[in-house]
Amino acid sequence: MRITQIQALRALAAILVTLFHARLMPGGFIGVDIFYVISGYLITGLILREIDRDGHLDLPAFYQRRIKRLLPTSAFVLISTAILSWILLPAITRANLGKDLVAASLYVSNYLFAWWQNDYQNLNATPSPVIHYWSLAVEEQFYLLWPIFILALTKLSKRIYLVTAIGLVTFFSFLFSIYQTRTSPIWAFYGLPTRAWELGFGALLLFIPTKVFSSKLIPWIAFAGIVFSSLRYDENTAFPGSKALLPVLATFLLIASIQVWPPIFNDLGNNRIAQWLGGISYPLYLWHWPALVLPSTFLGRPLHIRERIACIALTLLLAELTHRFIEEPLRHKKFSARKIYLGAITTTLVSALLAVGITASSSSEISVRGATTTKFTLADVMKKPEVYGDGCHVNYGETKSGYCTYGDKNSKNVIVLYGDSHAAQWFPALKEIAVANNLKLISLTKSACPAVDSLRPDQGAFKMVHCTKWRQNSIARIVSIHPLAVITSSFQYFTPPANYPNRGQWWSDGQRKLLKNLEGSATHIIYIADTPRPLRDIPSCLASRKSASCDSTEKTPVTIIRGFDIIDPTSWLCTSFCPAIVDGVVAYRDGSHISVDMALALIPQLSAQLRTRHIL
């Protein structure tokens, strides 16, 4: 029997996630957590009712129902997305697309995306069009293990053992989620062990008498929890961990108190639109992400508000058609067990073969179309500075740089490069300058941790506590070295904490702290102003359209306080505009950093600036 209120909650969950990815609801990602509580409640209920009715659970039949319910729709959307991506996206992205398709088709994408460091809350310039399949993988892994767990526990004579075991799994999963959200947030976000407690909350609902939730205030309190977390959480929220408790508990209470929902909740939940959205919620979730990301990636820029709304309308249309012609007919059609398993194997093989074909059609060259066609090797354009490969560009979670010494290692004339990845982008040039001028170069750089000593909110894998400790260690090392020059730079577009009302003041205060920390530590304290800011992922843009349409990079304003010796590279990269290709060199390796070849091409300009300061 279908519970209309549960259907309404499904609709709410799907809409919240869609609005989040359309950048219309900052905390809409909690829709996934609502889905998990609902799934835990419904699946556990189905299992227990069958055991109570028949005295046992038919595991093969259970798995067959899950396959029939989920696989046709997910496989159809996955294969459709793959074909559309193949057509619309540049050939240079196909190798990664093929890899992602294999992960999604095998229902292990949650772990592989974590391993590949795809941060769902903070997606990069060219995100995977199938990354949202991670949540489906979590559910499938749960469906595989949970019935066996429940079946084993029901063999015990007393129901209290079952309740206790579910409670313990939920409790320890929650504790592990809190721990791993702090220590390894990407694995916490994607992993079943750190999400199982959300499904466990739904399962525990079955063992609590409904009279416990008879107060008419409960639905209102729960609804307030959903609204608060949807509006107040954002991509900077450490998640899941303890923050996920609010939407999970709110969903738990909404389901538990269905019998006392106020009339307005029932009217909203039972109306035709809500029930329709609940009915198509599964294909709606599957279609919303490719419908939003493929147009954006094809255009090479973020979508405007009208375009995002149009993509949501397209999502609703695709979801309805998929529900009507794929999901419902196949869900209710009678198939033998052999046909179900054969269908599952066939769709998996088709997805895998399609992934192989897409990967095989990938290109290692960027053919730039202008007055003439110029070809660049993708590996050269997207190559990262040497410090990324030798471990000297410190990553998330690390707090100390290694030896990281280059050039003439015996020289007494030392220069230090200090800052985040926008400092590291200058490493190739500085290394060549150091070699040519018998200088010792020490590189101290860390991802997403600017030299400017400002506090940043935690975001995804970035934790401010690690950044602060790394800064302290780096400054202490600089002071002990007393180099001829400290050369620093920072990405200028980080988001300030919510409690900092003035962005400019936040950045200036951080520069003052940096300058104070470096005072007296070096003969020269040089700040290379931030490079121009691309509005597109430049390699992808050049691979898919004429080069002139990629010349949309914006000049970064120089906002550096007095006291630093400032070098402004803007005129080296821009004239009246900032082209994607400068003097025959692709200027940017992605949507943020100058390429290694561009840094090397700018050695004469950078050398001249250092020479005027008598560093060379």
LINGIZI-V923258 format. One record per helix or strand of 3 or more residues. SS is the DSSP state (hx for helix, st for strand). FROM is the first residue (numbers start at 0). TO is the last residue. If there is no record, write none. Layout:
# LINGIZI-V923258
ss & from & to
SS & FROM & TO
SS & FROM & TO
This chain:
# LINGIZI-V923258
ss & from & to
hx & 3 & 20
hx & 27 & 53
hx & 58 & 87
hx & 90 & 104
hx & 108 & 114
hx & 132 & 153
hx & 158 & 182
hx & 184 & 189
hx & 195 & 206
hx & 209 & 212
hx & 216 & 231
hx & 240 & 255
hx & 257 & 259
hx & 262 & 269
hx & 271 & 278
hx & 280 & 298
hx & 304 & 331
hx & 336 & 359
st & 364 & 368
st & 372 & 376
hx & 377 & 380
hx & 385 & 388
st & 404 & 406
st & 413 & 418
hx & 420 & 423
hx & 426 & 435
st & 439 & 445
hx & 463 & 480
st & 484 & 488
hx & 502 & 517
st & 523 & 527
hx & 537 & 543
hx & 546 & 549
st & 564 & 566
hx & 569 & 572
hx & 595 & 600
hx & 602 & 611
